[in-house]
Amino acid sequence: MPINILMPALSPTMTEGNLARWLKQEGDAVKAGDVLAEIETDKATMEVEAVDEGTLARILVPGGTQAVKVNDVIAILAEEGEDAGAVKAPAPAAAGAPTSAPAPAAAPQPVAAASLAAPAARPGSRIIASPLARRIAQQQGIDLAGVSGSGPNGRIVRADVEKAPKGAAKPAAAAAPAVPAAAPAISGAAQFGEPAFDLVPHTSMRKTIARRLQESKQFVPHFYLTVDCEIDRLLKLREEVNAASPKDGPDAYKVSVNDFVVKACAIALKQVPAANASWSDDGVKMYKSADISVAVAIPNGLITPILRNADARRLSELSIAMKDLAGRAKGGKLKPEEYTGGSFSVSNLGMFGIKDFAAIINPPQSCILAVGAGEQRPVVRNGALAIATVMSCTLSVDHRVVDGAIGAEFLAAFKRLIEQPLGMLV
């Protein structure tokens, strides 16, 4: 019998994704392990592999469709021996519509689902359109009731809307109530002086970031601890370490200040294990490894690839691994296991000249360290003024898990390692 191919959940936070493109077409033979399509998740673009063999009989969601819900049927696979041309797409269930009286079936025609066109919708009938098509139609003032769909089951897709006349007037409804027509071009905010703007649709990643950070600030009781670290010794040691690096080849590296920060956080978590924990309804999870998530800015958002067991890895190894993860993160090529999990996060804006800031905790973790720029500041040593390169670091803490004393103990261990960096090399 035909096999439904569902929209997969490719990350723990994924509820919907964009079907970027199909790599197999209707009528193509499919073997287990073949790449069927590319899916854009909230984190990266990933390939979807077939788990069964057969023929791709119907593509129900065209390439380029956005906001496809997880577990929606996106295609149908005909098993060996089945007539792919006879496989029918499942009828969409209209909200509140009776299911006991189906419409009379037309004579079966061996036509690809993508070539089926739907007539203009009748008043009161349900219009089947992709979310992207609806958004474009709303922005351009196009009435979908007058657009013929070329997608599966007459679904209106982006191409159909783009071919429709721009600003087409909506058909007048019979016996319409005497209500003044709305003026879609003028929003309520615009009437009160809102400046002109271009509306940029949210990406899946931006939606996920917004939802998770809002939940974090709403439900996680944050408090903040800040410490100033003198990093002159660290900068000198960094020069010596980089001078000893091979000039080229796979073993070449260039250790950054952030690599020292990651290493110091990992060692401090081992020294203060109570800070290496997270909240759950059943109890506090005490992590056995120091897996550091590092925030990396990418187009339209950010992602946190993980350096696992960072306390046990050499600085050069951390530097090479972080460079590889950051490069693949910006290209959307990370695997889920490379950005899922982690016990502690680091966010560094020092390279942008930010002196200090407070980061939002990345659930389910309980701590994130915000690292500012190293800058020369006056300090007092033995009762006399001196100049030192100082870096401010702020720890955001989930008070359900880590109390103030534990957070302070962690920062003390971190500061000691940063100011005496040789301790990270032995």
N, C-alpha and C positions, 0 to 999 in steps of 0.2 A: 504494500500500500504506500501511497505517497508520504514522504517525510517532510514535516515542516522545519524550515531553518529559522531559528529565532535570533532576535537581536541579543547578543551575549552581554553579560556584565563582565567587563574586562578590568575593572578595578573595584575595590570595596566601596568607593563613594559614588560609583556610576549609577545613575538612574535613567539616563537617556544619553544618546550619542548621535553623531552625524555620520551617515553612511557616505563616505567620501567617494568611492567608486567601486564598481564591480570589476573583478579580474577574470571572471567567467561570465559567459553570456548564455541566454536561453538556447537549449539544444546541445550545449557542450557536455562532454563526458566528464565526470568528476570521480576522482579516486580519493580515498582517505589520505589526509595530509595535504591535499591540494589547497592552495590559497584561493579563497572565494572572493574576498572583498577586503577593502581597507576601511577601518572604523576609526573615527576621531573621538576619543574619549575626553574626559575632563583633564587628562594629564598628558596624553600623547596620541600619536597616530599608530594603530596597530593592525596587524594582519589577522584575518579570521580564517582558520583552516577547517576543511571538511572532516567530519568524523565518520561519514558513511560514503558508500559508493553508489553511483547511478548517473542519471542525466538531469541537468538543471532544467526543470520543466517550466517553471514560472518565476519571474522576478517581480515581486509585489511592491518593493520599495526601490525606486530608481536611485542611481548614483547621484550624489549631490543633495539628497534629502537631509534636512536637519531635524534635530530634536526627536529622534526615533526612540520610543520607550523601550526599555529592557524587556525582553520576552515577547515583544511584538513579532509576528510572523513576517519575515522579510523576503522569503523565497520558498519554493517547493521543489523538492528533489524526488524524481521518479526512480524507483528501484529498478534493478535489472529485470528486463522482461516486460516492464510496464510501458504503455504507450504514452510518451511524454506529451504528445499533442492533445491527448484526451484528459489530461490532468486539469482540473478546474481550481481556480483560486477560491479560497473560502470567502463567503459573503460577509461583509462587515456588519457587525451588530449595531443597529441604530439605537440610540438611547431611548428607551420607552416604547420602541416599536414592537408590534406583535410579531412573533416568530412562527405562528401556525399557518399563516397565509402568504406563502412566497409568491412573488410575481411570476406570471407565466414565462416559462423558459423559451428562449428563441432557439431556432435550429442550431445545433452545435456547428461551429466553424473553426477550422484549424488555424486560427490567427493568433499571433503572439500577443501576450497580455499588454505589452507596451503600446500596441497599435489600436487598442480599443478606445473609442471616443464616446463620451457621454453627451447627450443632448442637454440643452439648457434646463436647469432645474425648475420644477413646477413650484408655484407658491406653496410654502409650508413644507416642502420636501427637504431632506437632509443633504447638504452639500458636502461632498467628500473631497478634501483638499489637504495637501501637505502643510505643515506649520509654516514653512518658508513661503509657500504660495500665498497663504492667508496674510502673512506679514507684508509681502510686497504689494498685494492687492489693497491692503488697508492704507499703505503709504502713498500709493498712486491713485487712490480713489476709484478702483475698479470693482464692479459688482461681480462676484463670483457666480451669481445665478445666471449670468449671461455668457459664461466661459465654458467651452467644451473641454473635458479632461481627456488627456491621452495616456494617462497612467493606468495601472491595473484597476479593473472594475470602474473605469471612468474617473479615477482619482485625478484631480487637478494638480499639476506640478508646476514648478517654477517656469518652465519653457512656455506653458500654456498662458500664464499670466503675462509674460513678457511679450507674447504675440498679440495680446488683446489691446484694443484701442485705449490709450492712456486717458484717464479721467472720464471713462464712459459713464453716462448717467444711469442711475439705478431705475429699473422699470417701475412705473407707478403701480402701487397695490390697489386692487379693487376695494371700494368702500373703505378707504383709509380714514381713520379718525381725523378730525379737524385739529391737528397739532402742527405748529410751525415746523418746517423742515430745519434740521440741525445744520450748522455750518462747520463741516469737518475741518476746514482749513484753518479755523481760528480756535485755538484751545482756550479754556478758561484762564490758564496762566498767562497766555499771550495777551489777552485783553487787558491784563494789569501790568503790562510792560516787560514781560520776560523777553530777553534778547533772542534774536534768531539763532537757530541751532540746527545741526545735523544729527539725527538719531542713529547711533551706531548700535546694532543689535548685540545682545549679550552672547558671548561664546559659552560653550558648556563649561570651560574651565573657570571663566569669570563668575558664572552662576554658582558653581561649587565653592569657590573661594568665598564669595559673599555669604553663602548659607553657613558654611562651617565657622567662619570668623564671627558671624553674628551670634551663632549658637554658643561659641566660646565665651564671648563677652557677656552674654545673657545668663549662662548657666555655670560658668567656672568663676569662682571668687578669686580674682587676681589680687596679688599685692607685689610690690616692687622693691628691690634692693639694689643699690648702686655702689660700686667700688672703683677707685682710681688706681691704675697699675702703671708703674714706671717701666718702660720697655727699652731703655737704652742698651742694657745687656742683651736683651733678646735681639735687637736689631744688629748688634755687633756679631752675635753668634750666627744669625741668619746669613750675614755676609760670608762668614767663614765656611758655613755649610754649603752654600751655593758655589763658592770658589772651588770646593772639592768635587763638584758635580762633573760628570762626563759632559763634554761640550755637545755631543750629538749621539744619536742612537736611541734604542728603546729604554736604556737605563738613565738617560739624561733627565734631570729634574731641576726645578727652580722653586725652592721652598718659599711660601708666602707667610706673612704674619698670621693669616687666617689658619694656615696649617698648624702653626704653634698653638693657636687658640683652640682648635679642635682637639689636638693632642692633650692640652692642659685640661680641657673639660672632661675628656674620657678618663684621665688618671684621677682627677678630683672626684669623679663619680665612683671610682673604685675605692677611694679613700673615705668617701662619705656615702655609703651605699643607700642610706635612707633617702637621698635625693634622686636616686635612680629608680623611680617608681611612678605608678600612675593609678588613677582612681577607677574602680569598677563597683557596681552595685553589690557584688558578692564579697568584696574585700580589696585591699591595696595590693596591686601587682608589684612585686619586688623583682626587678630585672637582674639577670645574672651576667649580662654582657653590656658593655657601654657602646651602644649603636647610635652614632651622632648623625642627625639629619641636618643638612646644610642648605639654607635657603638660596636658591639660584633664580635670578630674574630671567624670564623668557618672554617672548612677545605675548601681550595680553594677559600676563599673570606671573605666577611664580610656582616653583616646584621644589621639593626638598629631597634630593637624592641622599642615600644613606651610606656612611662609612661605618661598616660593621666591625666590631671588636677593635675600635680605634686605639684603645689603650695599649694593645699588644703589637701595633704596627709601627714600623719606623717612619720618621718624618718624611723621608724621601718616598716611601711607598704610599703614604697618605697623599702627598703632593701629586704623584702620578695618577693615582686613582681618582682624586678630586677633579683633575683636569679632564680626564676621560669622561667622568659622569657629567660634568658641567657641559662639555661639548655635545654629548648625546642628548642631554636634557633640552638644550636650545634647538636641537634638530628634531625633537619629539620622538626619539628612538629608545627611550628608557623602557626596560621591562618592569612590570608591576612590582616584582620583588625588589627592585632597586630603589623604589621610592615609597614602598608600603612598610609601615612599622617604625622602628626607631624608638629610642628611649629618652632622647634629649635633643633639643634643636639649637642651632646657632644661626643668627641673622647678623650679617656684618654690612654696615653702610659706611664704614670708615673711608673706603675708596672714593666716596662722593663728598667727603669733607664734613659729614655729619658728626657733631661733637658727641651727642648722646641722644638716645631715644628709648622708648619702652615698646617691646614687641608684644603681639597677642599670642597667647599660648596655642599651640597646635595640637588639639585633642587627638588621641587620648593622653598625650604626654602631659606632664605636670610642670615642666620648666622649659623656658627658652631664654637664651642669653643674647642680648642686643649689644653689639660691639661698635663703638664709635671710633673716630679717627685718632691716631696718635699725633699729638701736637706738643710743641714746647710750651711749658708753663712754669711759673715760679713755684718752687717748693722750699720748705724749711728743713734744713739738715743741721743737727747739732746747734740749733739756735741761730743759724745764719741762712740767708736766702741763697738759693742755687737755682739753676735751670735744669729741667729734666723733660724728657719726652714722655708724656702721660696719655694713657688711653682709658677712657671711661667705659665701663661695662655695667649694664643693668640687667638683673635677673628678674624675669616675670615668673611668678610662682602660683601654683594652684594650692590655695590654703587648705583644701580638703585633704591633701596628701602630705604636703611639706610645710611644716611650721616655720616661723621666723628664725628660730635658733638653728634649725637644720639648713635653711637657705644661707644664713650667715656663715655657718661652718663650711658649706660648699664654696662660697665665694672666697673665704680665707685660704682654703686649699688651692683654689684657682689662682688667686693673686700671688701666692708663694711660688707656684710653678712658673708663672709668667715673669716674675721679677728675678727668679733664679732658674733660668731655662736649662742649665746643664742637667738639672734633675730629670728632665724629659728624655735625656739621651742615655741614661744609665739604667 
